[in-house]
Each structure stands twice: as structure tokens, then as C-alpha cells.
């Protein structure tokens, strides 16, 4: 890494209902849990998210939906269909000159955006 070069390595969300939020990011979004989970699952949990780690931390005062996670994906229509297959209601996906974007919310109201090629 070059001197003074910054590399974002992780994002932490503070959540109230760890069990529900872990299941959402694992089962609905499809993130892979980090193999190394050094803390009890009910307090802290990590997911591999490409070059970045998504960390969930148990808290009595969660983020309350003020954040937005942004995922670049190869096929927005594929992730849109995957999330719909998990029973989530989504708006119709629009193809804007070969590109698409859509947002959803996790169980605690945090916004998630998917963008990339249609």
C-alpha cells in the first residue's frame, strides 16, 4: 500500500436483533460468514463482502436505518430475482441502458443498494 493510501476494510452495523439480522444477510442477501468468528455470535458477527468485511455488533441503540450499504454486482437482475425468491417484495427492476439499481432494507431498517449491469 502506498503511503497515506486508504483501504476500507470493514463496515460495522450496530443491531438489536442479531439472530434475525445474521439470517437476513446470510440467507436473503447471500453473504458468506467469515470463517474466523472470534467473539460470541450474539455479540459480534462478521461476513465476507468482497474486499470489505460487514460486521454486526449487538447494541441497545442500533443504527436505526441511517446507513446505506452499496453492493456492486455483475448482474442486478440476478440478485433481484434471488432476493424475490426468498419471499421479499420488490419493485419491478428497470433496465436503464444496460444498467440497473435497486434498494431494499434489512430487518432493522438499514438501507442496502445493489447496482451494476442489468
Steps between C-alpha positions, in 0.01 A plus 500: 500500500624848415570744781174667610290275272176403670339161454155452652512159665170482682162646583334452839126510560369513853188285525246396763385161369822321405335167414256654251757732340761220466240281330402784265853572377584128477176354361341786306797707382731198468808627683746240627574502873868559577663171601675671792235613750705592809207624710168348608243510218248686715746795545695532175483332158700548179419437134734495201385766255769512230787726599304615804367330812146565622498488879185478710531610861231455763386833643214638704494806270532370144575702187125539441521502120728800462757310291499375144710205389581503129583179313629497144385176333560350157128444439247716680215297350648178644525637857153657461357159405695327780360735765146466358538119521553544876151647532594867502272743316693720258405760245534410134864529393566761230766457229663841443725462194636167625535612863270461796474592866265414785481543876361287781511522880630245748283393797615801704445757225855540368495573129676273250557596138598270213635652180673385184418352162139403449 
